[in-house]
Amino acid sequence: MLTPVDPHQMAFFASMWPTAIVLTTYLVFVLKLGPKLMAQRKPFELRGMIKAYNIVQIVYNIVTFVYYAHFLFVLRPYNLRCIVSLPMDHEYKDRERLITNVYTMNKIMDLLDTVFFVLRKKNRQISFLHVFHHVVLVVLSYAIPTLYGFGGSVLPMAFLNQIVHSIMYTYYLLSSISPAAQASLWWKKYITIVQLIQFALIILQCLNVLVQPNCDSPRPVAYVFGSFSVALAVMFSKFYFKTYIQPSRRKSEKS
């Protein structure tokens, strides 16, 4: 069992078992149990629940984004050229812990996206990319603070992620209002572009850590997040090409 490097770890994350149970339950339900239970049932509408969920996600992400921005750029506890976790006696250590825990809980909350897909029988949306993305983010959000301490170099990555999620869940909320509203939203593909920009910025940040010989920011974190971001960038690029570029080419060829 992983032992947290910070004795003030939130109770839920003080052991690996709660996170492991959540992820195991998620994978069993999404990949096997859920589709089996829904096979002979009509899809649930869940419109009201999904609208409420999207609103919660929008508020959660915007509030945490503002809090992150204040922490990073107003309080400025880090040297942004080489970001390391704050020492235990630092005046802003409790804020750093709170920000990290709030982000990790949000990644667990994100798992409901797939549960709703299963209950609505939107099985085409449950791709390898979708499940891989969600599961690995939960694992990393738990493991990195446990192994290397709260905050540090992962906070700017979380900051970028909150921006993307604020935009993404705003789109989901607007598109859930009605089919006509969904058809009028022309900016869906730009969400993927914003995600790709996010991955590029994270990769650059990780490279910045690796090229600085005197930076104490944990190199394994840079290697892991850098590699993960490269993998996501490749998969999201393929998704963008298949979803937006190929259909446009086919239309132009037919015309």
Secondary structure, 3 states (H helix, E strand, C coil): CCCCCCCCCCHHHCCCHHHHHHHHHHHHHHHHHHHHHHCCCCCCCCHHHHHHHHHHHHHHHHHHHHHHHHHHHHHCCCCCCCCCCCCCCCCCHHHHHHHHHHHHHHHHHCCHHHHHHHHCCCHHHCCHHHHHHHHHHHHHHHHHHHHHCCCCCHHHHHHHHHHHHHHHHHHHHHHCCCHHHHHHCCCHHHHHHHHHHHHHHHHHHHHHHHHCCCCCCCHHHHHHHHHHHHHHHHHHHHHHHHHHHHHHHHHHHHC
